[in-house]
Amino acid sequence: MKDAFGAPQSLLVLGGTSEIGLATARRLIARRTRTVCLAGRPSPALERAAAELRELGADVRTVPFDALDSASHEEVLCKIFTEGDIDMVLLAFGVLGDQARDEEEPLSAVRVAQTNYTGAVSAGLVCAGALQAQGHGSLVVLSAAAGERARRADFIYGSSKAGLDVFAQGLGDALHGTGVHVMV
Ligand SMILES: NC(=O)c1ccc[n+]([C@@H]2O[C@H](COP(=O)([O-])OP(=O)(O)OC[C@H]3O[C@@H](n4cnc5c(N)ncnc54)[C@H](OP(=O)(O)O)[C@@H]3O)[C@@H](O)[C@H]2O)c1
């Protein structure tokens, strides 16, 4: 449960090595967040991030999570919620891609789209359902200015973020009145 000041006591970061995700986690721990779950592709960087947050006094664990493996999201993410309420889910994973290469190699472009958009759709829906089942919580989605208007330099990445934006806004509308909030 959020405490009396509205600060989340438990945080789930999807994309557990994300710089923005970790900066947010550090801020929240300084304010009262006590438990943090870093979900991400297993790596020394993920374990280092967990160790750094533990030094700030939080109870931190890591969970293997791959945005590209949508079929696994229900099992992986629902299990996290069965182990305790999550007050805030921060959807922080994403890839910028390489616009020039992605234009040359369509499958590489698809990887950007699948990570940033379809991966977020499946993970977002699973987390929204779990938050709704517990009756409270927030889903915070990191989009990008690149999604607001197509730009020559990054329209593949931008289009994935545009899709993410509309999805997350609509999900927020769908959850209106449930006690679950979505912030883009
Ligand atoms: N930084 C900016 O200026 C900026 C501006 C606008 C929007 N954003 C958006 O904000 C979000 C966070 O940005 P950031 O700068 O913190 O990013 P970052 O430091 O580059 O971190 C990206 C995260 O995404 C994870 N990721 C990539 N592919 C994944 C996959 N298949 N499965 C699971 N995790 C995966 C990475 O995990 P690994 O460690 O496994 O690679 C990493 O944790 C991104 O969505 C980004 O598009 C950032």
PDBQT file of the ligand as one rigid body, heavy atoms in Angstrom, charges set to zero:
ROOT
HETATM    1  N1  LIG A 201      17.265   8.310 -21.817  1.00  0.00    +0.000 N 
HETATM    2  C1  LIG A 201      16.519   9.205 -22.455  1.00  0.00    +0.000 C 
HETATM    3  O1  LIG A 201      16.904  10.343 -22.700  1.00  0.00    +0.000 OA
HETATM    4  C2  LIG A 201      15.096   8.825 -22.863  1.00  0.00    +0.000 A 
HETATM    5  C3  LIG A 201      14.326   9.769 -23.512  1.00  0.00    +0.000 A 
HETATM    6  C4  LIG A 201      13.028   9.443 -23.865  1.00  0.00    +0.000 A 
HETATM    7  C5  LIG A 201      12.534   8.192 -23.564  1.00  0.00    +0.000 A 
HETATM    8  N2  LIG A 201      13.313   7.277 -22.966  1.00  0.00    +0.000 N 
HETATM    9  C6  LIG A 201      12.719   5.967 -22.707  1.00  0.00    +0.000 C 
HETATM   10  O2  LIG A 201      12.758   5.694 -21.320  1.00  0.00    +0.000 OA
HETATM   11  C7  LIG A 201      13.007   4.309 -21.109  1.00  0.00    +0.000 C 
HETATM   12  C8  LIG A 201      14.216   4.151 -20.219  1.00  0.00    +0.000 C 
HETATM   13  O3  LIG A 201      15.303   4.866 -20.793  1.00  0.00    +0.000 OA
HETATM   14  P1  LIG A 201      16.783   4.708 -20.222  1.00  0.00    +0.000 P 
HETATM   15  O4  LIG A 201      17.600   5.827 -20.761  1.00  0.00    +0.000 OA
HETATM   16  O5  LIG A 201      16.715   4.484 -18.762  1.00  0.00    +0.000 OA
HETATM   17  O6  LIG A 201      17.182   3.373 -20.952  1.00  0.00    +0.000 OA
HETATM   18  P2  LIG A 201      18.475   2.463 -20.786  1.00  0.00    +0.000 P 
HETATM   19  O7  LIG A 201      19.321   2.911 -19.642  1.00  0.00    +0.000 OA
HETATM   20  O8  LIG A 201      19.073   2.308 -22.139  1.00  0.00    +0.000 OA
HETATM   21  O9  LIG A 201      17.805   1.079 -20.366  1.00  0.00    +0.000 OA
HETATM   22  C9  LIG A 201      16.990   0.364 -21.228  1.00  0.00    +0.000 C 
HETATM   23  C10 LIG A 201      16.473  -0.846 -20.486  1.00  0.00    +0.000 C 
HETATM   24  O10 LIG A 201      15.694  -1.630 -21.378  1.00  0.00    +0.000 OA
HETATM   25  C11 LIG A 201      16.066  -2.979 -21.155  1.00  0.00    +0.000 C 
HETATM   26  N3  LIG A 201      15.738  -3.840 -22.267  1.00  0.00    +0.000 N 
HETATM   27  C12 LIG A 201      16.052  -3.708 -23.567  1.00  0.00    +0.000 A 
HETATM   28  N4  LIG A 201      15.585  -4.770 -24.255  1.00  0.00    +0.000 NA
HETATM   29  C13 LIG A 201      14.974  -5.583 -23.350  1.00  0.00    +0.000 A 
HETATM   30  C14 LIG A 201      14.322  -6.822 -23.438  1.00  0.00    +0.000 A 
HETATM   31  N5  LIG A 201      14.167  -7.486 -24.586  1.00  0.00    +0.000 N 
HETATM   32  N6  LIG A 201      13.799  -7.350 -22.296  1.00  0.00    +0.000 NA
HETATM   33  C15 LIG A 201      13.935  -6.730 -21.113  1.00  0.00    +0.000 A 
HETATM   34  N7  LIG A 201      14.569  -5.558 -20.964  1.00  0.00    +0.000 NA
HETATM   35  C16 LIG A 201      15.082  -4.991 -22.078  1.00  0.00    +0.000 A 
HETATM   36  C17 LIG A 201      17.553  -2.912 -20.906  1.00  0.00    +0.000 C 
HETATM   37  O11 LIG A 201      17.968  -4.122 -20.351  1.00  0.00    +0.000 OA
HETATM   38  P3  LIG A 201      19.423  -4.789 -20.647  1.00  0.00    +0.000 P 
HETATM   39  O12 LIG A 201      20.285  -4.366 -19.493  1.00  0.00    +0.000 OA
HETATM   40  O13 LIG A 201      19.153  -6.248 -20.641  1.00  0.00    +0.000 OA
HETATM   41  O14 LIG A 201      19.886  -4.284 -21.975  1.00  0.00    +0.000 OA
HETATM   42  C18 LIG A 201      17.569  -1.758 -19.935  1.00  0.00    +0.000 C 
HETATM   43  O15 LIG A 201      17.200  -2.189 -18.650  1.00  0.00    +0.000 OA
HETATM   44  C19 LIG A 201      13.174   3.658 -22.481  1.00  0.00    +0.000 C 
HETATM   45  O16 LIG A 201      11.950   3.088 -22.860  1.00  0.00    +0.000 OA
HETATM   46  C20 LIG A 201      13.496   4.834 -23.383  1.00  0.00    +0.000 C 
HETATM   47  O17 LIG A 201      13.033   4.606 -24.685  1.00  0.00    +0.000 OA
HETATM   48  C21 LIG A 201      14.576   7.563 -22.603  1.00  0.00    +0.000 A 
ENDROOT
TORSDOF 0
